[in-house]
Amino acid sequence: MKKVSIIMPAYNCGGLIGQTISSILAQTYSNFELLIVDDGSIDDTQSVIKSFHDERIKYFHQENHGGPSKARNKGISEATGEYIFIFDSDDLMRIRKIELSVQAMEQHADADILFTRFSLIDENNNTLRPDYLKEYFTLANLIKTQEIDNKAYFIKANDLFPAVVKSNFIGTSSVMLRSAVLTESDRFDESLKNADDRLFWLKFSSKHNGIFLNVILHDYRVVNSGITGQGMLKKGPNKISALEKAKAYCSETTLVALLDKEISNNYLAMSRESKNKRDAKLQRLYAIKSIHHCPNYKAVKLFISSWLYRV
């Protein structure tokens, strides 16, 4: 049974991290280490973690960075397992997640990243979307490629990367990486407070084959106080920065154009949000940026309407 490292960044999650840890300790696969990197929490996160008396749990504390990237990198540097899971502190593992993920990766030695389906839950564990990826048609088209068995699909890097450019269907807590292939450059971008995971998947998938395990193996929790609950004006700049940086891994102009289109859509969303806040200047600015990256009628309408009301 190969050793697995689970990397979990944590920040002010005392109310939920106990459930997350319990879901990991209940796994059918037992040979793992859980590396929890506390990013300067000021609530009871540390005491909740230390209430679990299991030698597989390793706790690290660092000064607050303001995002999960530095904590994830710390976990990678401390990991000793042959496989690395990235898992958020408020999500829940299904009981066979590790077992089935390792099993799938072992069956295909030329795949270095694995990701799965997952559900969406709220703060009270109510299911919001039973299959979060059901409407991701880019993924549906992608898995029409080679099939390993009835649950796992092998995807070559030259197919995976363009798909990840088109759509962000890789859930952070669904990911398992083969640690032997990780280099010093395979780290999360610490200049980003969010979207560092998307940039990592883009960079990694540009040079590594992957496996999509067609099973729901974790519950992704949406918390209004977290990044997921933030508006585009707050999280948009980092998302756009990640997409701009991803251009460095694009060898085809068509892929760069796809990234520009997504950047344009992000600016469009920021312009709309500015309109809702009745900030005409920002509405106009982001509409122009949207048009610059990919001319579109919706941004033109937002630009024009920004002149039609007073703040």
DOKEFI-121019 format. One record per residue (C-alpha): residue number from 1; residue in three letters; x, y, z. Coordinates in nm, 4 decimals. Example, Ala and Ser with C-alpha at 12.3 -4.5 7.8 and 13.67 -1.06 7.14 Angstrom:
{1,'ALA',{1.2300,-0.4500,0.7800}},
{2,'SER',{1.3670,-0.1060,0.7140}},
This chain:
{1,'MET',{0.0000,0.0000,0.0000}},
{2,'LYS',{0.1702,0.3168,-0.1206}},
{3,'LYS',{0.1918,0.6176,0.1077}},
{4,'VAL',{-0.0278,0.9162,0.0300}},
{5,'SER',{0.0163,1.2773,0.1429}},
{6,'ILE',{-0.2923,1.4953,0.1876}},
{7,'ILE',{-0.2153,1.8681,0.1880}},
{8,'MET',{-0.4689,2.0917,0.3562}},
{9,'PRO',{-0.4319,2.4704,0.3904}},
{10,'ALA',{-0.6367,2.6075,0.6785}},
{11,'TYR',{-0.7441,2.9553,0.7830}},
{12,'ASN',{-1.0111,3.0422,1.0398}},
{13,'CYS',{-1.2030,2.7232,0.9690}},
{14,'GLY',{-1.2548,2.5971,1.3235}},
{15,'GLY',{-1.6262,2.5536,1.2661}},
{16,'LEU',{-1.5873,2.3122,0.9740}},
{17,'ILE',{-1.2388,2.1596,0.9706}},
{18,'GLY',{-1.3355,1.8979,1.2288}},
{19,'GLN',{-1.5844,1.7450,0.9845}},
{20,'THR',{-1.3211,1.7506,0.7112}},
{21,'ILE',{-1.0600,1.5744,0.9241}},
{22,'SER',{-1.3147,1.3139,1.0353}},
{23,'SER',{-1.4021,1.2378,0.6725}},
{24,'ILE',{-1.0331,1.1779,0.5997}},
{25,'LEU',{-0.9711,0.9588,0.9037}},
{26,'ALA',{-1.2699,0.7449,0.7981}},
{27,'GLN',{-1.1083,0.6528,0.4642}},
{28,'THR',{-1.0860,0.2876,0.3621}},
{29,'TYR',{-0.7242,0.3586,0.2619}},
{30,'SER',{-0.5126,0.3966,0.5761}},
{31,'ASN',{-0.1535,0.4618,0.4646}},
{32,'PHE',{-0.1592,0.8403,0.4504}},
{33,'GLU',{-0.0263,1.1504,0.6191}},
{34,'LEU',{-0.2455,1.4568,0.6620}},
{35,'LEU',{-0.0374,1.7749,0.6426}},
{36,'ILE',{-0.2404,2.0684,0.7742}},
{37,'VAL',{-0.0789,2.4079,0.7183}},
{38,'ASP',{-0.2428,2.6775,0.9304}},
{39,'ASP',{-0.2117,3.0135,0.7571}},
{40,'GLY',{-0.2172,3.2230,1.0751}},
{41,'SER',{-0.5695,3.1446,1.1965}},
{42,'ILE',{-0.7030,3.3602,1.4795}},
{43,'ASP',{-1.0017,3.1417,1.5699}},
{44,'ASP',{-1.0035,2.7927,1.7257}},
{45,'THR',{-0.8688,2.6152,1.4163}},
{46,'GLN',{-0.5540,2.4976,1.5959}},
{47,'SER',{-0.7378,2.3587,1.8989}},
{48,'VAL',{-0.9845,2.1707,1.6778}},
{49,'ILE',{-0.6976,2.0128,1.4828}},
{50,'LYS',{-0.5119,1.9156,1.7998}},
{51,'SER',{-0.8231,1.7525,1.9443}},
{52,'PHE',{-0.7621,1.4692,1.6968}},
{53,'HIS',{-0.5071,1.2277,1.8379}},
{54,'ASP',{-0.3847,1.0496,1.5284}},
{55,'GLU',{-0.0150,1.0207,1.4449}},
{56,'ARG',{-0.0911,1.0580,1.0750}},
{57,'ILE',{-0.1878,1.4231,1.1296}},
{58,'LYS',{0.0988,1.6732,1.1041}},
{59,'TYR',{0.0330,2.0358,1.1950}},
{60,'PHE',{0.2293,2.3358,1.0666}},
{61,'HIS',{0.1732,2.7020,1.1483}},
{62,'GLN',{0.2849,3.0014,0.9423}},
{63,'GLU',{0.2261,3.3745,0.9331}},
{64,'ASN',{-0.0863,3.4727,0.7444}},
{65,'HIS',{-0.0274,3.4944,0.3691}},
{66,'GLY',{-0.3785,3.5912,0.2676}},
{67,'GLY',{-0.4395,3.2960,0.0374}},
{68,'PRO',{-0.3904,2.9179,0.0216}},
{69,'SER',{-0.0970,2.9094,-0.2237}},
{70,'LYS',{0.1861,2.9435,0.0288}},
{71,'ALA',{0.0283,2.6862,0.2591}},
{72,'ARG',{-0.0099,2.4423,-0.0302}},
{73,'ASN',{0.3550,2.4889,-0.1252}},
{74,'LYS',{0.4620,2.4286,0.2347}},
{75,'GLY',{0.2659,2.1055,0.2293}},
{76,'ILE',{0.4284,1.9939,-0.0951}},
{77,'SER',{0.7757,2.0588,0.0494}},
{78,'GLU',{0.6936,1.8495,0.3594}},
{79,'ALA',{0.5144,1.5652,0.1806}},
{80,'THR',{0.6709,1.2181,0.1860}},
{81,'GLY',{0.4017,1.0222,0.0026}},
{82,'GLU',{0.4189,0.8808,-0.3484}},
{83,'TYR',{0.0912,1.0522,-0.4268}},
{84,'ILE',{-0.0222,1.3986,-0.3191}},
{85,'PHE',{-0.3820,1.5057,-0.2645}},
{86,'ILE',{-0.4742,1.8739,-0.2469}},
{87,'PHE',{-0.7764,1.9123,-0.0196}},
{88,'ASP',{-0.9553,2.2185,0.1178}},
{89,'SER',{-1.0312,2.2500,0.4883}},
{90,'ASP',{-1.4093,2.2743,0.4522}},
{91,'ASP',{-1.4733,1.9993,0.1962}},
{92,'LEU',{-1.5662,1.6398,0.2773}},
{93,'MET',{-1.4073,1.3206,0.1439}},
{94,'ARG',{-1.6281,1.0315,0.0389}},
{95,'ILE',{-1.5149,0.7174,0.2183}},
{96,'ARG',{-1.3344,0.5481,-0.0765}},
{97,'LYS',{-1.1793,0.8595,-0.2298}},
{98,'ILE',{-0.8162,0.7722,-0.1616}},
{99,'GLU',{-0.8585,0.4017,-0.2356}},
{100,'LEU',{-1.0216,0.4517,-0.5749}},
{101,'SER',{-0.7904,0.7371,-0.6763}},
{102,'VAL',{-0.4725,0.5418,-0.6013}},
{103,'GLN',{-0.6163,0.2341,-0.7712}},
{104,'ALA',{-0.6865,0.4307,-1.0900}},
{105,'MET',{-0.3435,0.5957,-1.0976}},
{106,'GLU',{-0.1663,0.2646,-1.0366}},
{107,'GLN',{-0.3315,0.1245,-1.3464}},
{108,'HIS',{-0.1755,0.3918,-1.5662}},
{109,'ALA',{0.1873,0.4771,-1.4977}},
{110,'ASP',{0.2015,0.7473,-1.7666}},
{111,'ALA',{-0.0615,0.9676,-1.6001}},
{112,'ASP',{0.0558,1.2184,-1.3389}},
{113,'ILE',{-0.2616,1.4044,-1.2394}},
{114,'LEU',{-0.6009,1.2619,-1.1481}},
{115,'PHE',{-0.9263,1.4479,-1.0895}},
{116,'THR',{-1.2824,1.3365,-1.0194}},
{117,'ARG',{-1.6448,1.4365,-1.0079}},
{118,'PHE',{-1.7822,1.6005,-0.6934}},
{119,'SER',{-2.0996,1.7397,-0.5416}},
{120,'LEU',{-2.1752,2.0877,-0.4054}},
{121,'ILE',{-2.2944,2.1332,-0.0459}},
{122,'ASP',{-2.3675,2.4300,0.1799}},
{123,'GLU',{-2.2478,2.5125,0.5313}},
{124,'ASN',{-2.5102,2.2785,0.6792}},
{125,'ASN',{-2.4167,1.9838,0.4538}},
{126,'ASN',{-2.7273,2.0259,0.2390}},
{127,'THR',{-2.6713,1.9152,-0.1207}},
{128,'LEU',{-2.6987,2.2045,-0.3663}},
{129,'ARG',{-2.5826,2.0208,-0.6786}},
{130,'PRO',{-2.5485,1.6391,-0.6702}},
{131,'ASP',{-2.3045,1.6423,-0.9633}},
{132,'TYR',{-2.1229,1.9751,-0.9925}},
{133,'LEU',{-1.9678,1.8874,-1.3300}},
{134,'LYS',{-2.2856,1.7636,-1.4975}},
{135,'GLU',{-2.3229,2.0763,-1.7135}},
{136,'TYR',{-1.9534,2.1040,-1.8049}},
{137,'PHE',{-1.9825,2.0101,-2.1711}},
{138,'THR',{-1.6115,2.0621,-2.2396}},
{139,'LEU',{-1.5420,1.7785,-1.9965}},
{140,'ALA',{-1.8180,1.5634,-2.1453}},
{141,'ASN',{-1.6592,1.5948,-2.4896}},
{142,'LEU',{-1.3115,1.5386,-2.3511}},
{143,'ILE',{-1.3859,1.2009,-2.1941}},
{144,'LYS',{-1.4947,1.0602,-2.5273}},
{145,'THR',{-1.1248,0.9743,-2.5677}},
{146,'GLN',{-0.9499,0.6621,-2.4378}},
{147,'GLU',{-1.1248,0.4739,-2.1622}},
{148,'ILE',{-0.9260,0.2709,-1.9076}},
{149,'ASP',{-1.2327,0.1028,-1.7603}},
{150,'ASN',{-1.5917,0.2029,-1.7028}},
{151,'LYS',{-1.4979,0.4711,-1.4487}},
{152,'ALA',{-1.1559,0.6100,-1.5404}},
{153,'TYR',{-1.0518,0.7918,-1.8567}},
{154,'PHE',{-0.6948,0.8455,-1.9694}},
{155,'ILE',{-0.6410,1.1906,-2.1229}},
{156,'LYS',{-0.3238,1.2916,-2.3047}},
{157,'ALA',{-0.1655,1.6257,-2.2196}},
{158,'ASN',{-0.2246,1.7621,-2.5692}},
{159,'ASP',{-0.5989,1.7023,-2.5176}},
{160,'LEU',{-0.6205,1.7917,-2.1490}},
{161,'PHE',{-0.4496,2.1311,-2.1658}},
{162,'PRO',{-0.6737,2.2895,-2.4347}},
{163,'ALA',{-0.9795,2.1629,-2.2471}},
{164,'VAL',{-0.8618,2.3192,-1.9194}},
{165,'VAL',{-0.8036,2.6441,-2.1095}},
{166,'LYS',{-1.1658,2.6352,-2.2271}},
{167,'SER',{-1.3234,2.5421,-1.8939}},
{168,'ASN',{-1.2145,2.5102,-1.5310}},
{169,'PHE',{-1.3583,2.1666,-1.4527}},
{170,'ILE',{-1.0771,2.0492,-1.2226}},
{171,'GLY',{-1.1981,2.0790,-0.8642}},
{172,'THR',{-0.9108,2.1500,-0.6264}},
{173,'SER',{-1.0132,1.8876,-0.3715}},
{174,'SER',{-1.0561,1.6278,-0.6454}},
{175,'VAL',{-0.6892,1.6351,-0.7458}},
{176,'MET',{-0.4205,1.3746,-0.6862}},
{177,'LEU',{-0.0652,1.4232,-0.8200}},
{178,'ARG',{0.2214,1.1797,-0.8716}},
{179,'SER',{0.4886,1.3267,-0.6438}},
{180,'ALA',{0.7856,1.1776,-0.8323}},
{181,'VAL',{0.7283,1.4068,-1.1301}},
{182,'LEU',{0.6955,1.7300,-0.9318}},
{183,'THR',{0.9835,1.9705,-0.9879}},
{184,'GLU',{1.0769,2.2862,-0.7990}},
{185,'SER',{0.8827,2.4876,-1.0563}},
{186,'ASP',{0.5661,2.2860,-0.9919}},
{187,'ARG',{0.4355,2.5098,-0.7178}},
{188,'PHE',{0.1324,2.7307,-0.6621}},
{189,'ASP',{0.1835,3.0968,-0.7521}},
{190,'GLU',{0.2142,3.2799,-0.4194}},
{191,'SER',{0.1490,3.6190,-0.5783}},
{192,'LEU',{-0.2143,3.5134,-0.6290}},
{193,'LYS',{-0.4634,3.5210,-0.3417}},
{194,'ASN',{-0.7044,3.3053,-0.5401}},
{195,'ALA',{-0.7003,3.1276,-0.8798}},
{196,'ASP',{-0.3537,2.9885,-0.7982}},
{197,'ASP',{-0.5046,2.6422,-0.8355}},
{198,'ARG',{-0.6380,2.7139,-1.1857}},
{199,'LEU',{-0.2959,2.8390,-1.2947}},
{200,'PHE',{-0.1316,2.5271,-1.1510}},
{201,'TRP',{-0.3691,2.2955,-1.3402}},
{202,'LEU',{-0.3058,2.4860,-1.6624}},
{203,'LYS',{0.0700,2.4722,-1.6219}},
{204,'PHE',{0.0790,2.1076,-1.5108}},
{205,'SER',{-0.1653,1.9800,-1.7729}},
{206,'SER',{0.0421,2.1382,-2.0493}},
{207,'LYS',{0.3089,1.8710,-1.9990}},
{208,'HIS',{0.1476,1.5787,-1.8124}},
{209,'ASN',{-0.1154,1.3196,-1.9018}},
{210,'GLY',{-0.4142,1.2861,-1.6719}},
{211,'ILE',{-0.6938,1.0612,-1.5540}},
{212,'PHE',{-1.0538,1.1638,-1.5027}},
{213,'LEU',{-1.2169,0.9309,-1.2517}},
{214,'ASN',{-1.5860,0.9412,-1.3308}},
{215,'VAL',{-1.7028,0.9017,-0.9711}},
{216,'ILE',{-1.8209,1.1578,-0.7150}},
{217,'LEU',{-1.5555,1.1329,-0.4441}},
{218,'HIS',{-1.5874,1.4525,-0.2423}},
{219,'ASP',{-1.8327,1.7202,-0.1414}},
{220,'TYR',{-1.7262,2.0726,-0.2312}},
{221,'ARG',{-1.8570,2.3168,0.0251}},
{222,'VAL',{-1.9567,2.6702,-0.0677}},
{223,'VAL',{-1.9200,2.9120,0.2237}},
{224,'ASN',{-2.0403,3.2692,0.1783}},
{225,'SER',{-1.7470,3.4089,0.3768}},
{226,'GLY',{-1.4954,3.2273,0.1578}},
{227,'ILE',{-1.3513,3.3027,-0.1858}},
{228,'THR',{-1.6389,3.1219,-0.3555}},
{229,'GLY',{-1.8845,3.3632,-0.1989}},
{230,'GLN',{-1.6932,3.6726,-0.3065}},
{231,'GLY',{-1.8001,3.8905,-0.5976}},
{232,'MET',{-1.6033,3.9322,-0.9182}},
{233,'LEU',{-1.4705,4.2751,-0.8207}},
{234,'LYS',{-1.2783,4.1047,-0.5409}},
{235,'LYS',{-1.1720,3.7762,-0.6970}},
{236,'GLY',{-1.1650,3.8852,-1.0630}},
{237,'PRO',{-0.8202,4.0505,-1.0674}},
{238,'ASN',{-0.6482,3.7316,-0.9491}},
{239,'LYS',{-0.8471,3.5165,-1.1915}},
{240,'ILE',{-0.7442,3.7446,-1.4770}},
{241,'SER',{-0.3807,3.7483,-1.3636}},
{242,'ALA',{-0.3770,3.3675,-1.3610}},
{243,'LEU',{-0.5152,3.3546,-1.7146}},
{244,'GLU',{-0.2608,3.6110,-1.8370}},
{245,'LYS',{0.0224,3.4046,-1.6880}},
{246,'ALA',{-0.1175,3.0891,-1.8463}},
{247,'LYS',{-0.0444,3.2341,-2.1910}},
{248,'ALA',{0.3206,3.1430,-2.1329}},
{249,'TYR',{0.2259,2.7750,-2.1688}},
{250,'CYS',{0.0301,2.8216,-2.4921}},
{251,'SER',{0.2156,2.7339,-2.8104}},
{252,'GLU',{-0.0887,2.7845,-3.0332}},
{253,'THR',{-0.2478,3.1206,-3.1099}},
{254,'THR',{-0.5923,2.9600,-3.0912}},
{255,'LEU',{-0.5322,2.8763,-2.7246}},
{256,'VAL',{-0.4135,3.2297,-2.6519}},
{257,'ALA',{-0.7340,3.3536,-2.8149}},
{258,'LEU',{-0.9365,3.1251,-2.5875}},
{259,'LEU',{-0.7623,3.2680,-2.2824}},
{260,'ASP',{-0.8259,3.6206,-2.4077}},
{261,'LYS',{-1.1931,3.5368,-2.4502}},
{262,'GLU',{-1.2132,3.4126,-2.0919}},
{263,'ILE',{-1.0273,3.7209,-1.9679}},
{264,'SER',{-1.2791,3.9299,-2.1598}},
{265,'ASN',{-1.5659,3.7444,-1.9908}},
{266,'ASN',{-1.4138,3.8105,-1.6482}},
{267,'TYR',{-1.3877,4.1822,-1.7213}},
{268,'LEU',{-1.7453,4.1720,-1.8487}},
{269,'ALA',{-1.8620,4.0241,-1.5170}},
{270,'MET',{-1.6684,4.2936,-1.3294}},
{271,'SER',{-1.8321,4.5625,-1.5428}},
{272,'ARG',{-2.1777,4.4216,-1.4670}},
{273,'GLU',{-2.1052,4.4113,-1.0960}},
{274,'SER',{-1.9826,4.7711,-1.1107}},
{275,'LYS',{-2.3089,4.8660,-1.2807}},
{276,'ASN',{-2.5057,4.7015,-0.9997}},
{277,'LYS',{-2.3051,4.9096,-0.7535}},
{278,'ARG',{-2.3726,5.2204,-0.9663}},
{279,'ASP',{-2.0026,5.2847,-1.0189}},
{280,'ALA',{-2.0018,5.4262,-1.3723}},
{281,'LYS',{-1.6258,5.4760,-1.3926}},
{282,'LEU',{-1.5435,5.1149,-1.3089}},
{283,'GLN',{-1.8268,4.9905,-1.5275}},
{284,'ARG',{-1.6766,5.1820,-1.8190}},
{285,'LEU',{-1.3178,5.0776,-1.7430}},
{286,'TYR',{-1.3931,4.7055,-1.7265}},
{287,'ALA',{-1.6162,4.7221,-2.0346}},
{288,'ILE',{-1.3245,4.8712,-2.2300}},
{289,'LYS',{-1.0895,4.6003,-2.1017}},
{290,'SER',{-1.3404,4.3342,-2.2006}},
{291,'ILE',{-1.3627,4.4756,-2.5537}},
{292,'HIS',{-0.9835,4.5017,-2.5756}},
{293,'HIS',{-0.9332,4.1305,-2.5069}},
{294,'CYS',{-1.2242,4.0115,-2.7183}},
{295,'PRO',{-1.4679,4.2507,-2.8896}},
{296,'ASN',{-1.8237,4.1738,-2.7839}},
{297,'TYR',{-2.1629,4.3420,-2.8024}},
{298,'LYS',{-2.2440,4.2985,-2.4318}},
{299,'ALA',{-1.9398,4.5014,-2.3264}},
{300,'VAL',{-2.0256,4.7725,-2.5793}},
{301,'LYS',{-2.3741,4.7985,-2.4260}},
{302,'LEU',{-2.2240,4.8285,-2.0779}},
{303,'PHE',{-1.9831,5.0963,-2.1987}},
{304,'ILE',{-2.2663,5.3015,-2.3511}},
{305,'SER',{-2.4968,5.2606,-2.0521}},
{306,'SER',{-2.2220,5.3815,-1.8167}},
{307,'TRP',{-2.2769,5.7319,-1.9556}},
{308,'LEU',{-2.6524,5.7265,-1.9038}},
{309,'TYR',{-2.6738,5.7581,-1.5264}},
{310,'ARG',{-2.5085,5.9578,-1.2528}},
{311,'VAL',{-2.3469,5.8190,-0.9426}},
